[in-house]
Amino acid sequence: MRPELYQDMAQLQADHWWFVARRNILATLIAQLSLPPQARILEIGCGTGGNLAMLSAFGQVSAMEYDAHAREIAAALSGLPVAAGGLPEPVPFDNGQFDLVCLLDVLEHIADDGAALIRAGQLLKPGGRLLVTAPAYSWLWSAHDDAHHHQRRYTARMLRRLAAAHSLHVNRLGYFNTLLFPVIAVARIWGRLTGRAADSDAAMPSPWANALLQRVFASERYLAGHRLFPCGTSLAAVLSHKKEARYE
């Protein structure tokens, strides 16, 4: 990801509608996992730390991030130590330590996403869960993906096949950011056709628009606890080792 985008992310992540609503939805998904008391949680690729406070509500959080500037911001904002590391290597944690490992919009940045999944899975305790989110649909590709150095966007079928090929069981899989999907899709296609697409989608709209978009997107949390959607701009998956599989 371009270095200046980390500073933009740090400035927006507390209040921007996408970050706020996404945290609400992720918290709903995590609450359904029946994590043990004082669960050990790791966020890999924590960026500038926008998810760390939310994750801390569910247990003891560790974090790692490849980019030195992002690590510095994340540590300052969260008050947590943020280790240097990336996938598939280097990983500065021992195997079998964590009840929950989170890859939140990380997998699309990694050239060998299969090796990344295997390495993340090795960090799980017996019965642990791997929570993955990723951008959906290659036809939604835009200048935003280029600026953030994405390698790909996924479909549910792609993610399911990737997990199966690397001995991971899919406990839950589906899309979110669905209610705004038609608007975002039209905006992406129009921007591509006209050449007016911005380098990054992470720009703060007017206060009234930000509040409206946040309310619409965050309302998906009421359904996300029961089921994800058949389409949307993002994917979420809960994975486990096959011998420990159970449906959430």
Helices and strands as residue ranges (DSSP letters): H 3-12, H 17-31, E 39-44, H 52-56, E 59-65, H 68-78, E 82-84, E 98-104, G 107-109, H 113-122, E 124-135, G 138-140, H 143-147, H 156-165, E 168-176, H 181-194, H 207-218, H 221-224, E 234-241, G 242-244
